[in-house]
């Protein structure tokens, strides 16, 4: 084992300065510290001591130290008396980096080019390429969809617009919107979902404040505070008042309204409503539009509208132009003429056309709930609760600021907010968070590498919340690039990153990788890309299509364009896509018999391995390649590597001919896609 | 008459009073069902105690989980005459002194065969956390995933039928095996109308070609599985073995409720829930140890379902229909 030995303090400065890139960085860091200014957002500022020193490690081969990340990780391993495994091979690296950054395996051309590239900087260059690719947004949209519980199915939308949340997330990632801005836009979102998809952050839960506060505390602050809704947290410091202080930021409750004009217009234009209904409802809709116009004029009202549900303010009197009055009237008329059953059916159809919007309203009082809850509260039910940011309860809330804006400010100015995001990116790429699980920041669950977490957090803050900067740092480290193969001495380690964690692809990664491996031409044509250009840059799909399409089993689309949550029994659901009801910070990698059957007999694999038009097997046959060459190409396509000599020798006895029989190529491709090497990421 | 009982085993029937076909011993031995609010582990303990000297053993379990289900005061604990009582009339049952809701007359007639637990309380207010606790016996923790009761049962008990999975969840996904490992996780049936997707060979692939494919698979998989000695890799392979075994198995007919007499299909209810229960019974007969049937919106990890305004209220609430289907058709 290579000794990791601390050096004398005087040599530390020298070594740091010696690094051509690192020198400037470290010197700067030594002078920097951070503060949370109330108005300036989170910054790393000059002045105080940093919370860490970048450790110096010596006596290790140079490949183990690629950037500062490695110094922290190796120093910790040294404390634990662990040794690092070797680096992964180029074949392993390109596959891992593609899947982690772009969510899909590389195409044959990309693999071949990468393997032939002799430049020592080729890994860094690949990372840059992938980060610039639109597939980056596609992949991380799914990660964020899990966290924000994005769903696009019309029947789940509850007055929103199918796919508009995902479109917004995907566009923000394409634009590489700084993370603090991303969160601010979510928390302060106003408007209609077709104008601003971020409002789905509220529409998602019908403006249920408890759900929204849970999202803020878990997804953005890495704190599980749900139980403090009803009582003090049993093993953390949170008290019931902390939770309700957060709730007060979302007061008054009713920020979502039905957009009456848009809803009536939607009903009028709706397709697929049978003619027998139309004859009855069209005159009613027309009348409602007229009524609404008159009422608006007489009220001189802008923006407002009817309240969706009981809130803190008094509901307005019922008006004739309101869609709900209209729905009532329609229901009555249709029931009279066509019967109860049809009336119910129509109401279900039309309710989907209710379009809501989020409207900023004046600050209102929040009171402690009176029903049942409140067992631990020092406050009585009905007592006024002031907005208070649980992580900094002393800080006052500016009276002249909108509550939501104030909450966004508190969140994005908090040090923990940045820590949580740095840790999340780390956990996503490394398979385990420094704080693990990544949504469980609390004193009794400390980070495995506290100094590394502080350093990464500083990097994120100083890069102005550019997520890609942190991804780049991590993927370019030796810690990330280690082999999954453990050594005798580190095989029991699961915490200190001595060897890479073997992971199974997510549902979406398998789904998309099947397309790439089999060269599904239709899918790739839709992307405007010939198959062989399935390499960065420009590999991604089109904007504005998120999840609007009904998924049929064999329809070639990227997973990011499939409706969420996937339907029961569909490929993505079978491979553990979450239901998007709970926040998911880490995907379930469990296998199942159902998954095995899907791969063995399902259409997603079997239709695509066919040597028919647009598929790889057909292309190889058309090129009249000899059997050995075909085997090579299939290995490259499915496993991103060439067959070994042994494999080649064995297969040459089975796959013969010039060209070989089509069925044999199909069968070999089927076998490669069913192999564990295909779904596990080394 | 007793063909529909959830067991393939002999039973005495000495308890049967002619009103129904359920004997107490068989009811306990073969099936325990729970409404929200009872931990199944507790129930199993209770049933063992109830049978006392008989030393009853539970060979198989059907857990009926009504997610976000009906309130106890509307069903099994009407608390008549109390301020905390439910809105429905109490109904005398075949068990002395036990009254349940007027909407459960069939269960009422069979009540003397059931163990009813009314003493369970909890401070847990969150449905999601409570569902976890009831399935696992533990409060959810961030750091550890506890196995659900079905996984514990199949881990503790030998398989009764090697060809089909021992733990099957129908409806919504049951909680899994947690730290016990995925070999004890439930086999999941999402749609009772199409329970075994992809069980048949794909078009154009006959038996011999499938064998050739599997041979190639074994070959190209060899280097990876030799190198990666990880447990998850081994588990993933075991699912392939189980899948192929199931493809070849005759036992999978247990999933096919069309093999059942029409009278039982109608009696259990020709809706997804009724079909699931009938399938559960067939599966237990075929040797499955534990079947969980779920009724309710979302999955077991869903947030409490909210009635959306305007959704028509079914004339019979789902749980009342389920209580019909839960009881034997011949009753």
Contacts between the chains, C-beta under 8 A, distances in Angstrom:
chain1	res1	chain2	res2	distance
A	158	B	308	7.2
A	206	B	306	7.7
A	211	B	303	7.5
A	224	B	142	7.0
A	226	B	126	6.4
A	227	B	126	7.1
A	227	B	129	7.7
A	229	B	125	7.7
A	230	B	125	4.6
A	231	B	123	7.7
A	231	B	125	7.9
A	327	B	310	7.4
A	344	B	312	4.4
A	347	B	310	5.4
A	347	B	312	8.0
A	348	B	310	7.6
A	348	B	311	7.5
A	351	B	308	8.0
A	351	B	310	5.8
A	373	B	125	7.5
A	437	B	142	5.5
A	437	B	143	7.5
A	439	B	142	8.0
A	440	B	142	4.5
A	440	B	143	8.0
A	445	B	142	7.2
A	445	B	143	7.8
A	484	B	228	7.3
A	485	B	227	7.0
A	502	B	228	6.3
A	502	B	230	5.4
A	502	B	232	7.1
A	502	B	233	7.2
A	504	B	232	6.9
A	504	B	236	7.4
A	568	B	190	3.6
A	568	B	191	6.2
A	569	B	190	4.7
A	569	B	191	5.8
A	569	B	194	7.2
A	569	B	197	5.8
A	573	B	190	7.6
A	579	B	298	6.7
A	579	B	299	5.3
A	579	B	301	7.1
A	579	B	302	7.1
A	581	B	298	5.7
A	581	B	299	7.1
A	581	B	301	6.6
A	581	B	302	4.9
A	581	B	303	5.9
A	582	B	128	7.0
A	582	B	301	5.4
A	582	B	303	7.8
A	588	B	176	8.0
A	589	B	232	6.6
A	590	B	176	6.5
A	590	B	182	4.6
A	590	B	185	6.1
A	591	B	182	6.0
A	591	B	232	7.7
A	591	B	235	5.9
A	591	B	236	4.4
A	591	B	239	4.7
A	592	B	182	7.4
A	592	B	185	6.7
A	592	B	187	7.0
A	592	B	188	6.8
A	592	B	239	6.0
A	593	B	165	6.4
A	593	B	187	5.4
A	593	B	239	5.2
A	593	B	242	5.0
A	593	B	243	4.8
A	593	B	246	6.6
A	594	B	187	7.0
A	594	B	188	6.0
A	594	B	197	7.5
A	594	B	198	7.9
A	595	B	239	6.6
A	596	B	239	4.4
A	596	B	240	4.7
A	596	B	242	7.3
A	596	B	243	3.7
A	596	B	244	8.0
A	597	B	196	7.7
A	597	B	197	6.9
A	597	B	198	4.1
A	597	B	199	6.2
A	597	B	243	4.9
A	597	B	246	7.9
A	597	B	247	7.7
A	598	B	197	7.5
A	598	B	198	5.6
A	600	B	198	7.0
A	600	B	240	7.4
A	600	B	243	6.1
A	600	B	244	7.3
A	600	B	247	7.7
A	601	B	198	4.1
A	601	B	199	7.1
A	601	B	200	6.6
A	601	B	201	6.2
A	601	B	202	5.0
A	601	B	247	7.8
A	602	B	197	7.5
A	602	B	198	4.7
A	602	B	202	7.7
A	603	B	202	7.6
A	606	B	202	4.2
A	606	B	205	7.4
A	644	B	223	6.6
A	646	B	223	7.7
A	647	B	219	7.7
A	647	B	220	6.9
A	647	B	223	6.9
A	650	B	219	6.1
A	651	B	219	7.3
A	651	B	220	8.0
A	654	B	216	7.2
A	663	B	209	7.3
A	667	B	209	7.1
A	667	B	212	5.9
A	667	B	213	4.9
A	667	B	216	5.7
A	668	B	216	5.8
A	668	B	220	7.6
A	670	B	213	5.4
A	670	B	216	7.7
A	670	B	217	7.7
A	671	B	213	5.9
A	671	B	216	3.7
A	671	B	217	4.1
A	671	B	219	7.3
A	671	B	220	5.2
A	671	B	221	7.8
A	672	B	220	5.7
A	674	B	213	7.9
A	674	B	217	5.1
A	674	B	221	7.9
A	674	B	240	7.7
A	675	B	217	6.2
A	675	B	220	5.1
A	675	B	221	4.3
A	675	B	224	6.5
A	676	B	221	5.8
A	676	B	224	5.5
A	676	B	225	6.2
A	676	B	228	7.4
A	676	B	233	5.7
A	676	B	236	5.7
A	676	B	237	6.7
A	677	B	220	7.7
A	677	B	221	7.0
A	677	B	223	7.8
A	677	B	224	4.0
A	679	B	236	7.4
A	680	B	224	7.5
A	680	B	228	7.0
A	680	B	232	7.9
A	680	B	233	6.4
A	680	B	236	7.6
A	682	B	228	7.6
